[in-house]
Amino acid sequence: MSALAVALAGVLAVPPPVFPSRIGLVILQATVSNVRGEAVTDLDRGAFTVYENGRPQEVTLFRGGEVPLSLGLAIDGSRSMRASRDRAAAAALAVVRTSRPEDELFLFTFDEKPRLLAPFTRDVAALESAVGEVDAVGGTAMRDAIAEAEGYFSRSARPARRCLLLVTDGSDNASTTPMARVRATAREQALAVYAIGLLDEADAGRASRGREALEELAEATGGVAYFPRTVAEAEAAAARLARQMRSQYTIGYNPQNQALDGSYRKLRVVAHGWERLVVRTRAGYRATPEGTGLPAPAPSPSP
């Protein structure tokens, strides 16, 4: 073998250098409310501290103000909602009627399976008509309905603040989709899930399970759950949620820990003001080349 061939063989035997990827900007969409549930919209960058796995991070991107919504309404039309139909309709109509021209909304109903009553539209009259089609028959497949709505968001929503509002008693007796998968998909899509829980207080055990399911789902995805008891309270809660969903802060930071090690990074955002403030945002992200900077699922618990 010639000296040149030997030299080339030696070069080819050396593996090419590996240039590790770095974690880019992690983007959070956050809403802030006070202890009375009112949206707080006038904070500046200095009011916020971001923690990743308990360590404070330097905020390098900040933007506040109202944003257009891509909003899905998923209304429980199962038999268990028969006594709550007036509250459900009042809540849904309040959200529809407070929408802005730049928003887009769709409406699902669900019993044993979900059904799309109104695709994405800005037509308030069409949405009001769709609310009137919601019935109260059959079992409840709430998790399947959320999964169907998540798929519809993925296929059809424009780039905007994405929120799903559930109007339900939270009692699921017909789904095949695990709750862990629903939560993970919502975080992957940066979809905040809000809920208006219309609980059956006559059945304490069922009401407690419904409350727990809705609160856990909302907290995991950066949303919030309200539990109104009357039609008037349902209307007020829906209008309050609509304001909270639209009033958003966009916060970005470059993580101190730049290792792409596949670990799940827990996130917490604190806002400081003259009164106690509550910040809602996604729970974390996974440090992978595919998932960095995007919502990602935490280690999946049992459904």
Secondary structure, 3 states (H helix, E strand, C coil): CCHHHHHHHHHHHCCCCCCCCCCCCEEEEEEEEECCCCECCCCCHHHEEEEECCEEECEEEEEEEECCEEEEEEEECCHHHHHHHHHHHHHHHHHHHCCCCCCEEEEEEECCCEEEEEEEECCHHHHHHHHCCCCCCCCCCHHHHHHHHHHHHHHHCCCCEEEEEEEECCCCCCCCCCHHHHHHHHHHCCEEEEEEECCCCCCHHHHHHHHHHHHHHHHHHCCCEECCCCHHHHHHHHHHHHHHHHEEEEEEECCCCCCCCCCEEEEEEEECCCCCEEEECCCEEECCCCCCCCCCCCCCCCC
